[in-house]
């Protein structure tokens, strides 16, 4: 693939990744394989670093769109975001000590349970609960933020989908608010990752700039679709993404 076609392909897949990520998370399913295919001469660390730069920019774009329309529960979100940031950093530090294979298998079965539960519970996440978040909820937020943050620092695939499901099932959010809240938590995990990748020179700034712009355009499109069609659209999109994520992880595990 020549340079011009590689850049065009990366731009297209970055747009698709940003759109998916803004609506339900999991844009890395599209963007990372595209980067690996287009840039085989670079290390995995450089691919991941460039991807994190793009998804962080896309995340900021999608959050700016959501904040205009969604009421964020800051009392719950701020401690959850901080915990996710700290434990994503710790996860990156521990990456050589944690068996990724075992983690992949555990998350694979968790995703299957999530998909079956969401499919069976037809009304799950279609309407949010207007509730007060007390100390117990904040502690749960810190716990899940730490857990997902650590996982994202060590491994990563499916972290956005796990967050979305937790906000819907545990905290009673509708899918639209859960999607916006998951983006806020991912701000912490993506920022922590870049603290490692940028100083070590594992970000391609020129190519990354193109991927960033396309990812941001996709993110804004994803937010528009999510706000336009609401929680029922996100629920269907979420189930489709889970099927692809389960399929991808299943191939990695059993092939």
C-alpha positions in Angstrom: 0.0 0.0 0.0 1.5 3.4 -1.0 1.6 6.3 1.4 -1.3 8.2 -0.2 -3.7 5.2 0.0 -2.4 4.3 3.5 -3.3 7.8 4.8 -6.7 7.8 3.1 -7.5 4.3 4.6 -6.3 5.5 8.0 -8.5 8.6 7.8 -11.6 6.5 6.9 -11.1 4.0 9.6 -10.2 6.7 12.2 -13.6 8.4 11.3 -15.4 5.1 11.8 -13.5 4.5 15.0 -14.4 7.9 16.3 -18.1 7.5 15.5 -18.3 4.1 17.2 -16.3 5.3 20.2 -18.5 8.4 20.7 -21.7 6.3 20.7 -20.9 3.1 22.6 -17.1 2.9 23.0 -14.9 0.3 21.3 -13.6 2.4 18.5 -10.2 0.8 18.9 -11.7 -2.3 17.4 -11.6 -0.5 14.1 -8.7 2.0 14.5 -6.0 -0.2 16.0 -6.1 -2.9 13.3 -6.1 -0.2 10.6 -3.0 1.4 12.1 -1.3 -2.0 12.4 -2.1 -2.8 8.7 -1.0 0.6 7.4 2.1 1.0 9.5 3.7 -2.4 9.8 7.2 -0.9 10.1 6.4 0.6 13.5 6.4 -1.1 17.0 3.2 -2.0 18.9 4.0 0.7 21.4 4.1 3.4 18.7 0.8 2.1 17.2 -0.8 2.2 20.6 0.6 5.6 21.5 -0.6 7.1 18.2 -4.0 5.5 18.7 -4.3 6.8 22.3 -3.6 10.4 21.0 -6.4 10.1 18.5 -9.0 8.6 20.8 -8.2 11.2 23.5 -8.9 14.0 21.0 -12.0 12.2 19.8 -13.1 11.7 23.4 -12.7 15.4 24.1 -14.8 16.2 21.0 -17.6 13.8 22.0 -17.7 15.1 25.6 -18.0 18.7 24.4 -21.0 17.6 22.4 -22.6 15.6 25.2 -22.1 18.3 27.8 -24.5 20.6 26.0 -27.4 18.1 26.3 -26.6 15.7 29.1 -26.7 16.3 32.8 -23.5 14.8 34.2 -23.6 13.5 37.8 -20.3 15.1 38.8 -20.6 14.0 42.4 -20.2 10.4 41.2 -18.1 11.1 38.1 -15.2 13.1 39.5 -13.9 10.4 42.0 -14.6 7.7 39.4 -12.5 9.6 36.8 -9.6 10.2 39.3 -9.6 6.5 40.3 -9.5 5.4 36.7 -6.6 7.8 35.9 -4.5 6.6 38.8 -5.2 2.9 38.3 -4.6 3.1 34.5 -1.2 4.5 35.3 -0.6 1.6 37.8 -1.8 -0.8 35.2 0.7 0.5 32.6 3.4 0.1 35.3 2.3 -3.5 35.9 1.9 -4.5 32.3 4.8 -7.0 32.4 3.5 -8.6 35.7 -0.1 -9.4 34.7 -0.9 -12.4 32.5 -2.8 -10.8 29.6 -4.0 -14.2 28.3 -5.9 -14.8 31.6 -7.3 -11.3 31.6 -8.5 -11.7 28.0 -10.3 -14.9 28.8 -12.0 -13.4 31.9 -13.2 -10.3 29.9 -14.3 -12.5 27.0 -16.8 -14.4 29.3 -17.9 -11.1 31.0 -18.7 -9.7 27.6 -20.8 -12.7 26.7 -22.8 -12.3 30.0 -23.2 -8.6 29.3 -24.5 -9.2 25.8 -27.0 -11.9 26.9 -28.3 -9.8 29.8 -28.7 -6.7 27.7 -30.5 -8.6 25.0 -32.8 -10.3 27.4 -33.6 -7.1 29.4 -35.4 -5.2 26.7 -36.0 -2.1 28.8 -32.5 -2.0 30.3 -31.0 1.5 29.9 -33.9 3.0 27.9 -34.9 5.3 30.8 -32.6 6.6 33.5 -33.4 6.8 37.2 -33.3 10.2 38.8 -31.5 9.3 42.1 -29.3 10.8 44.7 -25.8 9.4 44.8 -24.5 8.8 48.3 -21.3 7.5 49.9 -22.0 3.9 48.9 -22.5 4.9 45.2 -19.3 7.0 45.2 -17.3 4.1 46.7 -18.7 1.8 44.0 -17.7 4.4 41.4 -14.2 4.5 42.7 -14.1 0.7 42.8 -15.3 0.2 39.2 -13.2 3.2 38.0 -10.1 1.6 39.6 -10.9 -1.8 38.1 -11.6 -0.6 34.6 -8.7 1.9 34.7 -6.2 -0.9 35.7 -7.6 -3.2 33.0 -7.3 -0.4 30.4 -3.7 0.3 31.4 -2.7 -3.4 31.2 -4.8 -4.5 28.2 -7.7 -2.3 27.1 -10.1 -3.9 24.5 -13.7 -3.5 25.6 -13.1 -1.1 28.5 -15.5 1.5 27.1 -18.2 -1.2 26.7 -17.6 -2.4 30.3 -18.0 1.1 31.6 -21.2 1.7 29.7 -22.8 -1.4 31.0 -21.7 -0.6 34.6 -23.3 2.9 34.4 -26.5 1.4 33.1 -26.8 -1.7 35.3 -25.2 -0.5 38.6 -26.1 3.2 38.7 -29.3 3.2 36.7 -28.3 5.5 33.9 -30.0 5.4 30.5 -27.7 4.4 27.6 -27.3 8.0 26.5 -26.1 9.3 29.8 -24.0 6.2 30.4 -22.2 6.7 27.1 -21.4 10.3 28.0 -20.2 9.2 31.4 -18.0 6.5 30.0 -16.2 9.0 27.9 -15.4 11.1 30.9 -13.8 8.1 32.7 -11.9 7.3 29.5 -10.4 10.8 29.6 -8.5 9.6 32.7 -7.4 6.2 31.2 -6.3 7.7 27.9 -4.4 10.6 29.5 -2.5 8.1 31.8 -1.5 6.0 28.8 -0.1 9.1 27.0 2.0 10.0 30.0 4.0 6.8 29.1 3.8 6.9 25.3 4.8 10.6 24.7 8.0 10.8 26.7 9.2 7.5 25.2 8.7 8.8 21.6 6.0 6.4 20.8 3.6 8.8 19.1 3.7 9.6 15.3 2.7 13.2 15.4 2.4 13.8 11.6 0.3 10.7 10.9 -1.3 11.0 14.3 -2.5 14.5 13.4 -4.5 13.2 10.4 -5.9 10.3 12.5 -6.8 12.8 15.2 -8.8 15.1 12.9 -10.7 12.2 11.3 -11.4 10.6 14.7 -12.7 14.0 16.0 -15.0 14.3 12.9 -16.3 10.7 13.5 -16.8 11.5 17.2 -18.9 14.5 16.5 -21.0 12.5 14.0 -21.4 9.7 16.7 -22.6 12.3 19.3 -25.1 13.7 16.8 -26.5 10.3 16.0 -26.6 9.4 19.7 -28.4 12.6 20.7 -30.7 12.4 17.7 -31.9 8.8 18.1 -31.4 8.4 21.9 -30.9 5.4 24.2 -32.7 2.8 22.0 -30.2 3.5 19.1 -27.3 3.2 21.5 -28.7 0.0 23.0 -28.8 -1.7 19.5 -25.4 -0.3 18.6 -24.0 -1.5 21.9 -25.2 -5.1 21.2 -23.8 -5.1 17.7 -20.4 -3.9 19.1 -20.4 -6.6 21.8 -21.0 -9.3 19.2 -18.0 -8.0 17.2 -15.8 -7.7 20.3 -16.7 -11.2 21.5 -16.0 -12.6 18.0 -12.6 -10.8 17.8 -11.5 -11.9 21.3 -12.8 -15.4 20.7 -10.7 -15.8 17.6 -7.6 -14.6 19.5 -8.3 -17.0 22.4 -9.3 -20.2 20.5 -7.3 -19.9 17.3 
